[in-house]
Amino acid sequence: MKKYLLIPGPTPIPPRVSKAMTQPMIGHRSPEYSEILKRVFENLKYVFQTENDILVFSSSGTGGMEASIVNLLSPGDKAIALAGGAFGERFVKILKSFGVEVIPLRCEWGEVIDSKLVARELDRNRDIRAVFATLVETSTGVVSDIRSLGKICRERKTLLVVDAVSGLGVEELRTDDWGVDVVISASQKGLMTPPGLSFISISERTWEASETSRIYRFYWDFKAYREFLEKGQPPYTPPVSLVFGLDEALKMIREKGMEKVWECQKRLAQATREGVKGLDLQLLAKGSFSNGVTAIKIPENIDGLEILKRLREKYGVTLAGGQGQLKGKIFRIGHMGYIQFKDILVALGSLEKTLLSLGHRLKRGEAIRRAKEAYQRVGE
C-alpha cells in the first residue's frame, strides 16, 4: 500500500533530494563543502528574500527559536509574544525560561491577533525590546500579517522576530521589504528536506542588539557562526548529508521561482479547504488561512482518533491531530513541501470513505468536485 504523508512536517522528500543525500561523505572543513555552503547561503537568501546574514544550525526549529532569544535579550528585558496557538505559546515558555519579562498577546485559537493591539502595547511600554510573532501557527492553520507588524516595529524601533518554520517556502514572506529583523525556519517543512537544520536570518539591527545581550550561550552564539561564515565553514560539525539534500531542494525552488512556489501553495490550500467543506466539515480558522496546513473541526458524534487510525491503516493516508487545547477537537491536513494536487485528492477521497464508515452524513463525490473546481479557479 502506497503511503501518503500529509502532515505539517516533516513533509515528503523529493526523489532529487533523497538522491542528493546519498552522495559520498566529505569533510566539513574541505574546499568542496565550502563551495556547497556558499551556494546554500545564496539560495537561502533568495528564499528568505533578504540580503541579511543567514546562519545555519544543526537543530530543530525550536533550537532556532531559542538561539534568537539568547542572542538578543537579557534577563529582565521586556518582550511581546503573540500567542494564538501552540507555537506562539512556545515562544512565551522559552522567553520566560531565560528570565525575560513577557507580555503575551493572546486570542482564541483559530483567530489572528490584530496588529493594532501590538502597536498599542508598544506605545504603552516604550521599553519593550522585541516582538515575537509566528508567520504560520501550525496548530491552527492561521497566517499572521507580518507586513503590518514589520511596519509597526520599524516605526517604534523595536526588533521583530518571526517564527517562519512552517511558513518559509509556503507563504509570501519578504524579509527585507517588510523590515523583519530575525526570521527563523527549519528544513523539514516548505524546504522539503529531513528534520535537523534550522536557519536564522539576522538584520544589522539584530547584530547591534546581540552586543548587549547578557544571556549565556555557547553553541547558539551568533558571533561564532558569523566568524566561521566568513571562512566558508560551520563552527561545529554539521549533518553533512542533510546539507547535500538542502542544497538540492533549494535548487528546485530556485528553478521554479519563489512567486510560482507561493502560487502553487495557494492553489493546493484553496483546493483542500473547498474539498473539506464538500465533506460537510467546518474549518477551525475564521480567516487568514495558511497555505501550508488546514485545521478541521471534528464532528461531535465522531471519534477523531478513529478517523486518523482508519485513514492510516486502511488507505495509507497520514494526517495530523490537534495540539494543546485542540487535541481531540481537530485534525489537520498538511499541504506544504513536496505535495501534489493528486495527493490532496487521495486524502479527500479517503477521508470521505472514512467519514461515511463512521456515520457522518455527506454528499458523495462533492469534496473531489469542489477541490478540482477550486484548484482550476485559483490557477486561472
Buried (B, 14 or more C-beta within 10 A) or exposed (E): EEEBBBBBBBBBBBEBBBEBBEBEEBEBEEEEBBEBBEBBBEBBBBBBBBEBBBBBBBBBBBBBBBBBBBBBBBEEBBBBBBBBBBBBBBBBEBBEEBEBBBBBBBBEBBBBBEBEBBBEBBEEEEEBBBBBBBBBBBBBBBBBBBBBBBBBBBEBEBBBBBBBBBBBBBBBBBBBEBBBBBBBBBBBBBBBBBBBBBBBBBBEBBBEBBEEBEBEBEBBBBEBBBEBBEEBBBBEEBBBBBBBBBBBBBBBBBEEEBEEBBBBBBBBBBBBBBBBBBBBBEBBBEEBBBBBBBBBBBBEEBEBEEBBEBBBEEBBBBBBBBBEEBEEBBBBBBBBBBBEBEBBBBBBBBBBBBBEEBEBEBEEEBBBBBBBBBBEEBEE
